[in-house]
Amino acid sequence: MPDELKSNFPLGSKNDEVTLLSMSNSADALRRWLGLFCLAVAAGLLIWGQTILKPLLDGASYVIYWFICFFFTVAAIGIALIDLRAVRQRMREEQNELIRKTLAEIEAKAEREKHEKREQ
């Protein structure tokens, strides 16, 4: 990174490398895979229920089949909402950390400038 850019953009650089946080952890991956699984099962049940199984579903089997499909759909929505909450919480924590680091850098820079003025 050129020196003139370093002075303009002090955040996010460390030893000439841009530091990036990892996007997810194992809990996020598990939650997303589970959501994808529920969504895929619900889609599969919908397609099968409207095509291959349509003549076979009647009476109680019809109600049970579509209740299972509904259950997987609601589970996928619920998992998506839980994931949304987790992502928003992580984003809020990262923003607070960024504000804290920025204020610390500003204070350190002000102290250095104050110290340099005393020495002159």
Secondary structure as GFF3:
##gff-version 3
##sequence-region A 1 120
A	DSSP	alpha_helix	3	8	.	.	.	ID=ss1
A	DSSP	beta_strand	13	14	.	.	.	ID=ss2
A	DSSP	beta_strand	17	18	.	.	.	ID=ss3
A	DSSP	alpha_helix	26	50	.	.	.	ID=ss4
A	DSSP	alpha_helix	60	119	.	.	.	ID=ss5
###
